[in-house]
Amino acid sequence: MKAALVTGAARGIGAATAIKLAEQGWAVLAVDVAEDDPALPYPMGTAEELSTVVAKIQENGGTAEEFRADVRDRAHLAAAVADAEQRWGGLDAAVAAAGVIAGGVPLWEMPLEQEDAVLDVNLRGVLNLAHVAIPALLRRPKPRSGRFLAVASAAATRGLPMLAAYCAAKAGVAGLIRALGTELGDSGVTANAVSPGSTDTPILAESARLYDLPAAQTFATQQPQQRLLDPAEVASVLAFLAGPESSATTGAVIPVDGGLAL
Ligand SMILES: NC(=O)c1ccc[n+]([C@@H]2O[C@H](COP(=O)([O-])OP(=O)(O)OC[C@H]3O[C@@H](n4cnc5c(N)ncnc54)[C@H](O)[C@@H]3O)[C@@H](O)[C@H]2O)c1
């Protein structure tokens, strides 16, 4: 059985990805901090939500376990990777979906602790996962098909006002993935990212609040498809990238955005 580690798995895109991978036969280690961040004014996923994701997978006959870790802490993530390797004999995919948002003011007015949270979770967190998960993917014997995956954003390529730090972090993720694609070369391990558009999750609700919009639904009008995306639609592309059919794709940042970046 192939094993995947997914961060940000308590809710939203990470939860949908954990569920989709389990449906496709993967053993999944569902990782989340499951604790609020004092620097951020909106709630993170909860321990109960993380347990519910794992219970749902198990009730459907799938294989999943939960692991609480903060992606800002490389040692925590190393322990998560070790847990997956011990349980399932190795690691075949790592998905960096954990993320936070803050802004709502020009960059020069943004409190330092919020800027730190955005950069440390959204960029450093992905670097941390790459540091500890890629060696595990490479520990699989050849011929291997390891997958390092990240969730970037349409904000990686668009200059979104009042979200400058978030844009910087997500552009950093896109650059990281391109470079990892070249570094991983002919190893059999690939690195790819998806760039979602406005997807119906708590981060989008917080984005609406930051822009003083009445509801997240307002973001739908910015996307040519004129609707918000469902987290499962982003998870489908991540699951494809995790699987054997994506073998020729590496270093790619794939829009899954209802046309937002067009
Ligand atoms: N929803 C959108 O419109 C959208 C668009 C583009 C990109 N994204 C990206 O998608 C990813 C998933 O976000 P989402 O929309 O599902 O939001 P979400 O808030 O529903 O989920 C994010 C999850 O990450 C977890 N998390 C936060 N900080 C963490 C940390 N330090 N360590 C471990 N886990 C942590 C949270 O507890 C939460 O469960 C993020 O990287 C986000 O930037 C979302």
The ligand as an SDF file (V2000), in Angstrom:
LIG
                    3D

 44 48  0  0  0  0  0  0  0  0999 V2000
   -9.3830   28.4380   -0.3020 N   0  0  0  0  0  0  0  0  0  0  0  0
   -8.8290   29.1330   -1.2870 C   0  0  0  0  0  0  0  0  0  0  0  0
   -9.5030   29.9140   -1.9820 O   0  0  0  0  0  0  0  0  0  0  0  0
   -7.3670   28.9370   -1.6090 C   0  0  0  0  0  0  0  0  0  0  0  0
   -6.8910   29.4740   -2.8090 C   0  0  0  0  0  0  0  0  0  0  0  0
   -5.5490   29.3040   -3.1330 C   0  0  0  0  0  0  0  0  0  0  0  0
   -4.7210   28.5980   -2.2850 C   0  0  0  0  0  0  0  0  0  0  0  0
   -5.2050   28.0910   -1.1230 N   0  0  0  0  0  0  0  0  0  0  0  0
   -4.2770   27.3460   -0.2740 C   0  0  0  0  0  0  0  0  0  0  0  0
   -4.8190   26.0740   -0.0190 O   0  0  0  0  0  0  0  0  0  0  0  0
   -4.2240   25.5430    1.1690 C   0  0  0  0  0  0  0  0  0  0  0  0
   -5.3170   24.9710    2.0510 C   0  0  0  0  0  0  0  0  0  0  0  0
   -6.1250   26.0390    2.5180 O   0  0  0  0  0  0  0  0  0  0  0  0
   -7.6940   25.9200    2.7100 P   0  0  0  0  0  0  0  0  0  0  0  0
   -8.3240   26.8200    1.7370 O   0  0  0  0  0  0  0  0  0  0  0  0
   -8.0850   24.5010    2.7600 O   0  0  0  0  0  0  0  0  0  0  0  0
   -7.8190   26.6420    4.1550 O   0  0  0  0  0  0  0  0  0  0  0  0
   -8.2560   26.1040    5.5870 P   0  0  0  0  0  0  0  0  0  0  0  0
   -8.0340   27.2310    6.5250 O   0  0  0  0  0  0  0  0  0  0  0  0
   -9.5990   25.4860    5.5140 O   0  0  0  0  0  0  0  0  0  0  0  0
   -7.2310   24.9150    5.8840 O   0  0  0  0  0  0  0  0  0  0  0  0
   -5.9100   25.1430    6.2600 C   0  0  0  0  0  0  0  0  0  0  0  0
   -5.5180   24.0760    7.2700 C   0  0  0  0  0  0  0  0  0  0  0  0
   -4.1250   24.2600    7.5800 O   0  0  0  0  0  0  0  0  0  0  0  0
   -3.9560   24.1010    8.9610 C   0  0  0  0  0  0  0  0  0  0  0  0
   -2.7740   24.8260    9.4130 N   0  0  0  0  0  0  0  0  0  0  0  0
   -2.6130   26.1640    9.5340 C   0  0  0  0  0  0  0  0  0  0  0  0
   -1.4230   26.4580   10.0470 N   0  0  0  0  0  0  0  0  0  0  0  0
   -0.7920   25.2710   10.2500 C   0  0  0  0  0  0  0  0  0  0  0  0
    0.4860   24.9370   10.7490 C   0  0  0  0  0  0  0  0  0  0  0  0
    1.3360   25.8760   11.1750 N   0  0  0  0  0  0  0  0  0  0  0  0
    0.8320   23.6240   10.8120 N   0  0  0  0  0  0  0  0  0  0  0  0
   -0.0400   22.6670   10.4070 C   0  0  0  0  0  0  0  0  0  0  0  0
   -1.2690   22.9310    9.9350 N   0  0  0  0  0  0  0  0  0  0  0  0
   -1.6360   24.2320    9.8520 C   0  0  0  0  0  0  0  0  0  0  0  0
   -5.2150   24.6770    9.5860 C   0  0  0  0  0  0  0  0  0  0  0  0
   -5.4290   24.2270   10.9130 O   0  0  0  0  0  0  0  0  0  0  0  0
   -6.2750   24.1930    8.6030 C   0  0  0  0  0  0  0  0  0  0  0  0
   -6.8030   22.9410    8.9980 O   0  0  0  0  0  0  0  0  0  0  0  0
   -3.4670   26.7150    1.8060 C   0  0  0  0  0  0  0  0  0  0  0  0
   -2.0910   26.5890    1.5160 O   0  0  0  0  0  0  0  0  0  0  0  0
   -4.0470   27.9310    1.0870 C   0  0  0  0  0  0  0  0  0  0  0  0
   -3.1310   29.0110    1.0790 O   0  0  0  0  0  0  0  0  0  0  0  0
   -6.5250   28.2320   -0.7730 C   0  0  0  0  0  0  0  0  0  0  0  0
  1  2  1  0
  2  3  2  0
  2  4  1  0
  4  5  1  0
  4 44  2  0
  5  6  2  0
  6  7  1  0
  7  8  2  0
  8  9  1  0
  8 44  1  0
  9 10  1  0
  9 42  1  0
 10 11  1  0
 11 12  1  0
 11 40  1  0
 12 13  1  0
 13 14  1  0
 14 15  2  0
 14 16  1  0
 14 17  1  0
 17 18  1  0
 18 19  2  0
 18 20  1  0
 18 21  1  0
 21 22  1  0
 22 23  1  0
 23 24  1  0
 23 38  1  0
 24 25  1  0
 25 26  1  0
 25 36  1  0
 26 27  1  0
 26 35  1  0
 27 28  2  0
 28 29  1  0
 29 30  1  0
 29 35  2  0
 30 31  1  0
 30 32  2  0
 32 33  1  0
 33 34  2  0
 34 35  1  0
 36 37  1  0
 36 38  1  0
 38 39  1  0
 40 41  1  0
 40 42  1  0
 42 43  1  0
M  CHG  2   8   1  16  -1
M  END
$$$$
